[in-house]
Amino acid sequence: MSVYFYDTYALAKIVLGDEKYRKYDQFDIVTSKLNLMELYLFMLRNKIPGPKSIYEMFEESTVDIQNEDVFQAIKLKLKNKNISYVDVVGYILSKKHKVKFLTGDKAFKGMPNVEFVV
């Protein structure tokens, strides 16, 4: 079975039932609590029902963030000012865990180790 690191964009598309992300709903998910925090905010802002239960459902798929992950993420952030802090951490975690980074965020288009789906 395939495993991906789901950034907030991908998680939101799955929650919204986006047809382009339907096939990714069956894969094993890796994400971070930072991404779940963003997803929770997205759901509250858009009045999507069940933000807490969705958060809790994905929580078992989170990986811990270590200091070295933060240091590498900040180096990436210095080179890519258009990528958010949460996203640079997620991208570094995807590489660390040897899984592709699943996103539709334009800032990642063409980057290595990215499964880009709009």
N, C-alpha and C positions, 0 to 999 in steps of 0.2 A: 504494500500500500504506500502511496506517496505521502510525503509530509512537506508542509510549507510553513514558513513564518508568515502569519497573517497580520499585515499592518492594519491600522484603524480603517483605512479606506476599504480594504477587502472585507473586514468584519461588518462594516456598515452595509455594504452591498449584499452580503449574505443575509443579514437581518431584514433588509428591505425586500429580499426575494428577487434580486436582479437576475435575470435569465442568464447573463454572461458569466455569472459566478455560481450558477447552480451546480456545475460539475465539481467545483471546489468544496461544496458542502459535504462531500463524502470522504474527504481526505483527513488525515490526522492534522490537527492544528497545533502550532507552536506560536505563542504570542507573549506579551509582557503585561504586567499590571498597568504600566503607563498607557499601553494601547487600550486596555479595558477602561481606564479612566477617561480617555478621549471618546470611546464608544458610548459610555454612560452619559457624558455631556451631550454628545450628538443626539442621543435618544431623548434626553430631557428637553433640549432646545426644539426638537422637531415633534415633540409630544407623541413619541412612539411608545405604545404600551409595554410595560414589563421591563424597564431598564435594569432593575435590581436582579430579577431572575435571569436575564440574559447575561449580565455581568457574572453572576454565580455559575451559570452554565459553562462559560468559557474559562473561568478561574482555574480549573484543574489543568488547563493547557498552558499556564504561564510558566516561564523560566525565570530564574533569578538573575538579577543584574549585579555583576561584580565590579569592583573599582576599575580593573583593567578594561572592561567593556566600556565604561564611561570615558576613560582616557582615549581609547581608540575612536569612540564616537565623536569626541570633541575635535580630534585631528581631522576626521572626515567633515565635520561641520565647518571647520576653517576653510576647507577646499570647496565646499558646496553650500553657499550661504542661503540658497533657496529651499534647503531641506530642514524641516523642523527638528528640534532636539529629540522628540519622541521617535521620529523616523530614523534619525542617524543611529540611535541606540538600537532600534529594531533591526536595522540593516546589519549592524555589527553582530547582534545576537544570531541572526540567520546564518551568517558566515561561521560563527563559532560553533553552531549546532549542525553545520553542514546540510542546511536545507535552503531551498530557494525562497526568496523574499517575494511574497505575493502582494501586488499593489496595482492601482490604476493611477497613482500619483505621477503627474507628468515629470516631476523632478527626477524620477528614477528611470525614465524611458532610455533604453540603450545601455544601462549600467550592467556590469556583469553580475551574475547570480540573482537576476530579477525575472520573475514571471509577470510580465506587464499585460494587464487586461483592463480595457477601458469600459 
